[in-house]
């Protein structure tokens, strides 16, 4: 829950700097509705959380592989 409120706050700050206020308001409204729906529907919330966790793990694995390949070229093994 803290993650989503921080994400909403960050998104609001980014959109506040943009010149298109109407688009910014629509985006904020959509994000607010999406988060409200997510918290009301716990199954959807946990499904979304699991997808985000998988993507986070894949990104971490990719980063580790890239850093390993910089140290030890994998094609030489």
The first five atom37 places (N, CA, C, CB, O) and aatype in JSON, in Angstrom:
{
  "aatype": [20, 20, 20, 20, 20, 20, 20, 20, 20, 20, 20, 20, 20, 20, 20, 20, 20, 20, 20, 20, 20, 20, 20, 20, 20, 20, 20, 20, 20, 20, 20, 20, 20, 20, 20, 20, 20, 20, 20, 20, 20, 20, 20, 20, 20, 20, 20, 20, 20, 20, 20, 20, 20, 20, 20, 20, 20, 20, 20, 20, 20, 20, 20, 20, 20, 20, 20, 20, 20, 20, 20, 20, 20, 20, 20, 20, 20],
  "atom_mask": [
    [1, 1, 1, 1, 1],
    [1, 1, 1, 1, 1],
    [1, 1, 1, 1, 1],
    [1, 1, 1, 1, 1],
    [1, 1, 1, 1, 1],
    [1, 1, 1, 1, 1],
    [1, 1, 1, 1, 1],
    [1, 1, 1, 1, 1],
    [1, 1, 1, 1, 1],
    [1, 1, 1, 1, 1],
    [1, 1, 1, 1, 1],
    [1, 1, 1, 1, 1],
    [1, 1, 1, 1, 1],
    [1, 1, 1, 1, 1],
    [1, 1, 1, 1, 1],
    [1, 1, 1, 1, 1],
    [1, 1, 1, 1, 1],
    [1, 1, 1, 1, 1],
    [1, 1, 1, 1, 1],
    [1, 1, 1, 1, 1],
    [1, 1, 1, 1, 1],
    [1, 1, 1, 1, 1],
    [1, 1, 1, 1, 1],
    [1, 1, 1, 1, 1],
    [1, 1, 1, 1, 1],
    [1, 1, 1, 1, 1],
    [1, 1, 1, 1, 1],
    [1, 1, 1, 1, 1],
    [1, 1, 1, 1, 1],
    [1, 1, 1, 1, 1],
    [1, 1, 1, 1, 1],
    [1, 1, 1, 1, 1],
    [1, 1, 1, 1, 1],
    [1, 1, 1, 1, 1],
    [1, 1, 1, 1, 1],
    [1, 1, 1, 1, 1],
    [1, 1, 1, 1, 1],
    [1, 1, 1, 1, 1],
    [1, 1, 1, 1, 1],
    [1, 1, 1, 1, 1],
    [1, 1, 1, 1, 1],
    [1, 1, 1, 1, 1],
    [1, 1, 1, 1, 1],
    [1, 1, 1, 1, 1],
    [1, 1, 1, 1, 1],
    [1, 1, 1, 1, 1],
    [1, 1, 1, 1, 1],
    [1, 1, 1, 1, 1],
    [1, 1, 1, 1, 1],
    [1, 1, 1, 1, 1],
    [1, 1, 1, 1, 1],
    [1, 1, 1, 1, 1],
    [1, 1, 1, 1, 1],
    [1, 1, 1, 1, 1],
    [1, 1, 1, 1, 1],
    [1, 1, 1, 1, 1],
    [1, 1, 1, 1, 1],
    [1, 1, 1, 1, 1],
    [1, 1, 1, 1, 1],
    [1, 1, 1, 1, 1],
    [1, 1, 1, 1, 1],
    [1, 1, 1, 1, 1],
    [1, 1, 1, 1, 1],
    [1, 1, 1, 1, 1],
    [1, 1, 1, 1, 1],
    [1, 1, 1, 1, 1],
    [1, 1, 1, 1, 1],
    [1, 1, 1, 1, 1],
    [1, 1, 1, 1, 1],
    [1, 1, 1, 1, 1],
    [1, 1, 1, 1, 1],
    [1, 1, 1, 1, 1],
    [1, 1, 1, 1, 1],
    [1, 1, 1, 1, 1],
    [1, 1, 1, 1, 1],
    [1, 1, 1, 1, 1],
    [1, 1, 1, 1, 1]
  ],
  "atom_positions": [
    [[0.83, -1.18, 0.0], [0.0, 0.0, 0.0], [0.88, 1.25, 0.0], [-0.95, 0.0, 1.21], [0.57, 2.22, -0.69]],
    [[1.95, 1.23, 0.75], [2.88, 2.36, 0.78], [3.52, 2.54, -0.58], [3.96, 2.15, 1.86], [3.72, 3.67, -1.03]],
    [[3.83, 1.42, -1.25], [4.43, 1.48, -2.58], [3.51, 2.2, -3.55], [4.74, 0.07, -3.09], [3.96, 3.06, -4.31]],
    [[2.21, 1.86, -3.52], [1.27, 2.47, -4.46], [1.03, 3.94, -4.15], [-0.04, 1.71, -4.44], [0.87, 4.74, -5.07]],
    [[1.01, 4.31, -2.88], [0.83, 5.72, -2.55], [2.07, 6.52, -2.95], [0.55, 5.89, -1.05], [1.95, 7.66, -3.39]],
    [[3.25, 5.92, -2.8], [4.47, 6.59, -3.25], [4.49, 6.71, -4.77], [5.72, 5.84, -2.77], [4.9, 7.74, -5.31]],
    [[4.04, 5.66, -5.46], [3.96, 5.7, -6.91], [2.99, 6.78, -7.37], [3.53, 4.33, -7.46], [3.28, 7.51, -8.32]],
    [[1.85, 6.88, -6.7], [0.87, 7.9, -7.05], [1.44, 9.3, -6.81], [-0.42, 7.71, -6.24], [1.23, 10.2, -7.62]],
    [[2.15, 9.48, -5.71], [2.75, 10.77, -5.41], [3.81, 11.14, -6.44], [3.38, 10.74, -4.02], [3.85, 12.28, -6.9]],
    [[4.65, 10.18, -6.81], [5.67, 10.43, -7.82], [5.04, 10.75, -9.16], [6.6, 9.22, -7.95], [5.48, 11.67, -9.85]],
    [[4.01, 10.0, -9.53], [3.32, 10.23, -10.8], [2.69, 11.62, -10.81], [2.25, 9.15, -11.03], [2.72, 12.3, -11.83]],
    [[2.13, 12.04, -9.68], [1.52, 13.37, -9.59], [2.56, 14.46, -9.77], [0.81, 13.54, -8.25], [2.3, 15.46, -10.43]],
    [[3.74, 14.27, -9.18], [4.81, 15.26, -9.32], [5.31, 15.35, -10.75], [5.96, 14.93, -8.39], [5.58, 16.44, -11.25]],
    [[5.44, 14.2, -11.41], [5.89, 14.19, -12.8], [4.87, 14.87, -13.69], [6.14, 12.75, -13.28], [5.23, 15.67, -14.56]],
    [[3.6, 14.56, -13.48], [2.55, 15.14, -14.31], [2.38, 16.63, -14.04], [1.23, 14.42, -14.06], [1.97, 17.38, -14.93]],
    [[2.68, 17.08, -12.83], [2.56, 18.5, -12.51], [3.56, 19.32, -13.31], [2.77, 18.73, -11.02], [3.29, 20.48, -13.62]],
    [[4.69, 18.73, -13.66], [5.69, 19.44, -14.44], [5.38, 19.49, -15.92], [7.02, 18.81, -14.24], [6.0, 20.26, -16.65]],
    [[4.44, 18.68, -16.38], [4.12, 18.67, -17.81], [3.2, 19.83, -18.13], [3.47, 17.33, -18.23], [2.5, 20.35, -17.25]],
    [[3.2, 20.24, -19.4], [2.43, 21.41, -19.8], [0.98, 21.07, -20.1], [3.06, 22.06, -21.01], [0.13, 21.97, -20.12]],
    [[0.66, 19.81, -20.34], [-0.7, 19.41, -20.69], [-1.47, 19.03, -19.42], [-0.69, 18.23, -21.7], [-1.44, 17.88, -19.0]],
    [[-2.14, 20.01, -18.83], [-2.82, 19.78, -17.55], [-4.01, 18.85, -17.69], [-3.27, 21.09, -16.96], [-4.27, 18.05, -16.8]],
    [[-4.75, 18.94, -18.81], [-5.93, 18.09, -18.98], [-5.52, 16.62, -19.06], [-6.71, 18.49, -20.26], [-6.16, 15.76, -18.46]],
    [[-4.45, 16.35, -19.8], [-3.96, 14.97, -19.9], [-3.45, 14.51, -18.54], [-2.84, 14.87, -20.97], [-3.64, 13.35, -18.17]],
    [[-2.8, 15.39, -17.82], [-2.29, 15.05, -16.49], [-3.43, 14.7, -15.54], [-1.47, 16.23, -15.92], [-3.33, 13.74, -14.78]],
    [[-4.51, 15.46, -15.59], [-5.67, 15.18, -14.74], [-6.31, 13.86, -15.1], [-6.69, 16.31, -14.84], [-6.73, 13.11, -14.22]],
    [[-6.4, 13.57, -16.4], [-6.97, 12.29, -16.83], [-6.11, 11.13, -16.34], [-7.11, 12.24, -18.36], [-6.63, 10.12, -15.86]],
    [[-4.8, 11.27, -16.48], [-3.88, 10.21, -16.05], [-3.98, 10.0, -14.54], [-2.43, 10.54, -16.45], [-3.99, 8.86, -14.07]],
    [[-4.04, 11.08, -13.78], [-4.16, 10.96, -12.33], [-5.49, 10.32, -11.95], [-4.04, 12.34, -11.67], [-5.54, 9.5, -11.03]],
    [[-6.55, 10.69, -12.65], [-7.86, 10.11, -12.38], [-7.86, 8.61, -12.68], [-8.94, 10.82, -13.2], [-8.4, 7.82, -11.91]],
    [[-7.26, 8.23, -13.81], [-7.18, 6.82, -14.17], [-6.39, 6.04, -13.13], [-6.55, 6.65, -15.56], [-6.81, 4.97, -12.7]],
    [[-5.24, 6.58, -12.71], [-4.4, 5.9, -11.73], [-5.14, 5.76, -10.4], [-3.08, 6.65, -11.53], [-5.07, 4.71, -9.75]],
    [[-5.83, 6.81, -10.0], [-6.59, 6.76, -8.75], [-7.68, 5.7, -8.82], [-7.2, 8.14, -8.43], [-7.86, 4.93, -7.88]],
    [[-8.41, 5.64, -9.93], [-9.47, 4.64, -10.1], [-8.89, 3.23, -10.12], [-10.25, 4.89, -11.39], [-9.45, 2.31, -9.52]],
    [[-7.77, 3.07, -10.8], [-7.12, 1.77, -10.88], [-6.67, 1.29, -9.51], [-5.92, 1.83, -11.84], [-6.87, 0.13, -9.16]],
    [[-6.06, 2.18, -8.73], [-5.61, 1.8, -7.39], [-6.79, 1.5, -6.48], [-4.75, 2.92, -6.78], [-6.73, 0.57, -5.68]],
    [[-7.86, 2.28, -6.6], [-9.05, 2.03, -5.78], [-9.63, 0.66, -6.11], [-10.11, 3.13, -6.02], [-9.98, -0.1, -5.2]],
    [[-9.73, 0.34, -7.41], [-10.24, -0.97, -7.82], [-9.34, -2.08, -7.3], [-10.36, -1.05, -9.36], [-9.83, -3.12, -6.85]],
    [[-8.03, -1.86, -7.37], [-7.08, -2.88, -6.92], [-7.24, -3.18, -5.43], [-5.65, -2.43, -7.2], [-7.18, -4.33, -5.02]],
    [[-7.44, -2.14, -4.63], [-7.56, -2.34, -3.2], [-8.92, -2.94, -2.83], [-7.35, -1.03, -2.46], [-9.03, -3.64, -1.83]],
    [[-9.95, -2.67, -3.63], [-11.27, -3.23, -3.35], [-11.35, -4.7, -3.72], [-12.34, -2.44, -4.09], [-12.06, -5.48, -3.08]],
    [[-10.63, -5.08, -4.75], [-10.65, -6.46, -5.23], [-9.32, -7.11, -4.86], [-10.9, -6.51, -6.79], [-8.33, -6.97, -5.58]],
    [[-9.3, -7.82, -3.74], [-8.03, -8.34, -3.22], [-7.4, -9.39, -4.13], [-8.25, -8.93, -1.85], [-6.17, -9.47, -4.22]],
    [[-8.22, -10.18, -4.81], [-7.65, -11.19, -5.72], [-6.9, -10.51, -6.86], [-8.76, -12.1, -6.29], [-5.81, -10.92, -7.23]],
    [[-7.5, -9.46, -7.4], [-6.85, -8.72, -8.47], [-5.58, -8.06, -7.96], [-7.8, -7.66, -9.06], [-4.56, -8.03, -8.66]],
    [[-5.63, -7.51, -6.75], [-4.47, -6.85, -6.16], [-3.31, -7.82, -6.01], [-4.84, -6.25, -4.8], [-2.17, -7.49, -6.36]],
    [[-3.57, -9.02, -5.48], [-2.49, -9.99, -5.3], [-2.0, -10.54, -6.63], [-2.95, -11.13, -4.41], [-0.81, -10.85, -6.77]],
    [[-2.89, -10.66, -7.61], [-2.48, -11.07, -8.95], [-1.54, -10.02, -9.54], [-3.71, -11.27, -9.86], [-0.5, -10.36, -10.11]],
    [[-1.92, -8.76, -9.41], [-1.08, -7.66, -9.91], [0.26, -7.63, -9.18], [-1.8, -6.31, -9.75], [1.3, -7.43, -9.81]],
    [[0.23, -7.84, -7.89], [1.46, -7.84, -7.1], [2.37, -8.99, -7.51], [1.13, -7.95, -5.61], [3.59, -8.81, -7.57]],
    [[1.81, -10.15, -7.79], [2.63, -11.28, -8.22], [3.25, -11.03, -9.59], [1.81, -12.57, -8.25], [4.4, -11.41, -9.83]],
    [[2.5, -10.41, -10.5], [3.06, -10.07, -11.82], [4.2, -9.08, -11.67], [1.96, -9.5, -12.75], [5.24, -9.23, -12.32]],
    [[4.01, -8.07, -10.83], [5.08, -7.09, -10.61], [6.31, -7.75, -9.99], [4.58, -5.96, -9.71], [7.44, -7.39, -10.32]],
    [[6.1, -8.7, -9.11], [7.23, -9.41, -8.49], [8.0, -10.23, -9.52], [6.73, -10.31, -7.37], [9.23, -10.26, -9.5]],
    [[7.27, -10.89, -10.41], [7.93, -11.69, -11.46], [8.75, -10.79, -12.37], [6.9, -12.48, -12.28], [9.89, -11.11, -12.7]],
    [[8.17, -9.66, -12.8], [8.92, -8.75, -13.65], [10.14, -8.18, -12.94], [8.02, -7.61, -14.13], [11.19, -8.0, -13.55]],
    [[9.99, -7.9, -11.66], [11.12, -7.41, -10.88], [12.24, -8.44, -10.8], [10.66, -7.02, -9.47], [13.41, -8.11, -10.95]],
    [[11.87, -9.7, -10.58], [12.87, -10.77, -10.53], [13.55, -10.97, -11.88], [12.22, -12.08, -10.08], [14.77, -11.18, -11.94]],
    [[12.78, -10.9, -12.96], [13.37, -11.03, -14.3], [14.34, -9.9, -14.59], [12.27, -11.07, -15.37], [15.41, -10.11, -15.17]],
    [[13.97, -8.7, -14.2], [14.86, -7.55, -14.4], [16.13, -7.7, -13.58], [14.14, -6.25, -14.03], [17.22, -7.38, -14.06]],
    [[16.0, -8.18, -12.36], [17.17, -8.4, -11.5], [18.07, -9.48, -12.09], [16.73, -8.8, -10.08], [19.29, -9.34, -12.08]],
    [[17.47, -10.56, -12.59], [18.26, -11.63, -13.21], [18.99, -11.13, -14.45], [17.36, -12.82, -13.58], [20.15, -11.49, -14.68]],
    [[18.33, -10.31, -15.23], [18.97, -9.76, -16.43], [20.15, -8.88, -16.04], [17.96, -8.95, -17.26], [21.21, -8.93, -16.67]],
    [[19.98, -8.07, -15.0], [21.06, -7.2, -14.54], [22.25, -8.02, -14.04], [20.56, -6.27, -13.42], [23.4, -7.69, -14.33]],
    [[21.97, -9.08, -13.29], [23.04, -9.95, -12.78], [23.78, -10.62, -13.93], [22.48, -11.01, -11.82], [25.0, -10.68, -13.93]],
    [[23.04, -11.12, -14.91], [23.68, -11.76, -16.06], [24.54, -10.79, -16.86], [22.63, -12.38, -16.97], [25.64, -11.14, -17.3]],
    [[24.04, -9.58, -17.04], [24.82, -8.58, -17.77], [26.1, -8.23, -17.02], [23.99, -7.32, -18.01], [27.16, -8.1, -17.63]],
    [[26.01, -8.06, -15.7], [27.21, -7.72, -14.94], [28.18, -8.9, -14.89], [26.83, -7.3, -13.52], [29.39, -8.7, -14.89]],
    [[27.65, -10.12, -14.84], [28.52, -11.31, -14.86], [29.23, -11.43, -16.19], [27.7, -12.58, -14.58], [30.41, -11.78, -16.24]],
    [[28.52, -11.14, -17.27], [29.12, -11.25, -18.59], [30.21, -10.2, -18.79], [28.06, -11.12, -19.67], [31.15, -10.42, -19.55]],
    [[30.08, -9.06, -18.13], [31.13, -8.04, -18.22], [32.4, -8.52, -17.53], [30.65, -6.71, -17.6], [33.51, -8.24, -17.98]],
    [[32.24, -9.25, -16.42], [33.39, -9.74, -15.68], [33.96, -11.0, -16.33], [33.0, -10.04, -14.22], [35.17, -11.09, -16.57]],
    [[33.1, -11.96, -16.62], [33.52, -13.22, -17.25], [32.71, -13.4, -18.52], [33.33, -14.46, -16.26], [31.51, -13.67, -18.44]],
    [[33.31, -13.25, -19.69], [32.54, -13.46, -20.92], [31.97, -14.88, -20.96], [33.43, -13.19, -22.16], [32.72, -15.86, -20.87]],
    [[30.66, -14.98, -21.09], [29.99, -16.28, -21.02], [30.34, -17.17, -22.2], [28.5, -16.09, -20.95], [30.32, -18.4, -22.06]],
    [[30.66, -16.6, -23.36], [30.97, -17.44, -24.52], [32.34, -18.11, -24.39], [30.94, -16.6, -25.79], [32.64, -19.05, -25.12]],
    [[33.17, -17.64, -23.44], [34.48, -18.27, -23.25], [34.4, -19.49, -22.33], [35.47, -17.26, -22.68], [35.36, -20.25, -22.24]],
    [[33.28, -19.67, -21.67], [33.13, -20.82, -20.78], [32.77, -21.98, -21.62], [32.07, -20.59, -19.68], [32.58, -23.09, -21.1]]
  ]
}
